[in-house]
């Protein structure tokens, strides 16, 4: 079978945020954004793609990863797959987008009796044959492209679309003057009293031995403000959060503004890696205070125990797609430092079975253990019982499947979803035996304070008390 080739072209480097402004009027736009200013292995690359040649868009509740949409995707991936060039960014054309939390329910046979609100599709993955890639460490930019016209019918020739993309990249766009944005007017979808009552129910389940931990979330709703311009809002929130797995998705019917610190899973060749976060503490105002806070986090029995529980969940999940004996915990509850917080992060790695692929792995691992609980299936059942609305993109997965055999997804836990009618924002926390319901309610509000108050700065955020991230 003749392979379809990927073309690579070097470009003059421009800041990815400036590039986003040049493409902001394009529809079906995705910006995978390494927003943290401290360049590390997790946030070295950023990507921009638009005008997908095809897409997977699934609205139904009962999602099957063996459906015709995924059979077609697997067929296309097999025709274009090639060995990645190590020195270049990883996403070298392919699928990119999101999978909702609910897309992970069917494999675990979790009943979802909630109304399907049709806020956004349950799955949206665009097939991008033109991708701009940015190496933020060495200040390099690349354009990846592949001609899929013989595989997928498109009204516009690939070369015409490619030239349009180059032209848009090369023409500077005047930045809009910075203004104080109005922001959303968020309202909780249930009361403080009701949320606390739900936490008490979880604590009873824990006391009765049903579970060790469950992640319970609350949703905020808002009308769309009159001054809402999606790119302006995305970039402003980006200043407030500075997280390495940020993402902007703009479609004609919805917009996703996401700011996650947590990788869900990464697949490179036959090696899979998952990196759950459990345990977070603020940054100090001085170097001495910062070191003390790191020591406090490292010594926290509660945070370490929670981290270990989720490691066990994810080790079990990826084992379903991996060769027996290959799954190893390569890092356990080690500190990672970001702009305004320290995290406890673990890594679990394994070698996938012959014949398994990224869609099998997503099927086995969705939703992520850090946003469900332990044991996972029972925790998910309790979540379905107690939460009043679907989570949607929040707590699902955002990322890409590259033709190079490299895939990377994060868990969207700081995420605003906007459709034509209103905006949605969720926040929650992992409930364990010694959780205090009132404190949990306070923490879930603190976790999204940078998104609730759009004009709040990162510096102010550093004064927050320690909190767990879910």
URQUIGI-V525496 format. One record per backbone hydrogen bond with DSSP energy under -1.0 kcal/mol. CO is the residue of the C=O (numbers start at 1). NH is the residue of the N-H. If there is no record, write none. Layout:
# URQUIGI-V525496
((CO/NH) (CO/NH))
This chain:
# URQUIGI-V525496
((7/145) (9/143) (15/19) (16/20) (17/21) (18/22) (19/23) (23/26) (27/51) (29/250) (30/49) (31/248) (32/47) (33/35) (33/246) (44/136) (46/134) (47/32) (48/132) (49/30) (54/127) (56/125) (58/122) (58/123) (61/63) (64/67) (67/71) (68/72) (69/73) (70/74) (71/75) (72/76) (73/77) (74/78) (75/79) (76/80) (77/81) (79/4) (85/88) (90/92) (93/403) (94/128) (95/401) (96/126) (97/399) (98/124) (99/397) (101/104) (102/105) (105/110) (106/109) (115/117) (122/100) (123/58) (124/98) (125/56) (126/96) (127/53) (128/94) (129/146) (131/144) (132/48) (133/142) (134/46) (135/140) (140/135) (141/11) (142/133) (143/9) (144/131) (145/7) (148/151) (148/152) (157/161) (158/162) (159/163) (160/164) (161/165) (162/166) (163/167) (164/168) (165/169) (166/170) (167/171) (187/221) (191/195) (192/196) (193/197) (194/198) (195/199) (196/200) (197/201) (198/202) (199/203) (200/204) (201/205) (202/206) (203/207) (204/208) (205/210) (206/209) (213/374) (214/431) (216/429) (218/427) (219/189) (220/425) (221/187) (222/423) (225/228) (229/233) (230/234) (231/235) (232/236) (233/237) (234/238) (235/239) (236/240) (237/241) (238/242) (243/35) (245/260) (246/33) (247/258) (248/31) (249/256) (250/29) (254/251) (255/418) (256/249) (257/416) (258/247) (260/245) (262/411) (265/409) (266/273) (267/407) (268/271) (270/352) (271/268) (272/350) (273/266) (274/348) (276/346) (279/344) (281/342) (286/290) (287/291) (288/292) (289/293) (290/294) (291/295) (292/296) (293/297) (294/298) (295/299) (297/300) (300/304) (301/305) (302/306) (303/307) (304/308) (305/309) (306/310) (307/311) (308/312) (309/313) (310/314) (311/315) (312/316) (313/317) (314/318) (315/319) (317/320) (318/321) (321/353) (323/326) (328/349) (331/347) (334/345) (336/343) (340/283) (341/338) (342/281) (343/336) (344/278) (345/334) (347/330) (347/331) (348/274) (349/328) (350/272) (351/323) (353/356) (357/361) (358/362) (359/363) (360/364) (361/365) (362/366) (368/371) (369/372) (372/215) (374/212) (374/213) (375/379) (376/380) (377/381) (378/382) (379/383) (380/384) (381/385) (382/386) (383/387) (391/394) (392/101) (393/396) (397/99) (398/410) (399/97) (400/408) (401/95) (402/405) (403/82) (405/269) (406/402) (407/267) (408/400) (409/264) (409/265) (410/398) (411/413) (412/395) (414/259) (416/257) (417/424) (418/255) (422/419) (423/222) (424/417) (425/220) (427/218) (429/216) (431/214) (432/435) (436/440) (437/441) (438/442) (439/443) (440/444) (441/445) (442/446) (443/447) (446/449) (448/451) (448/452) (449/453) (453/456) (457/461) (458/462) (460/463) (461/464))
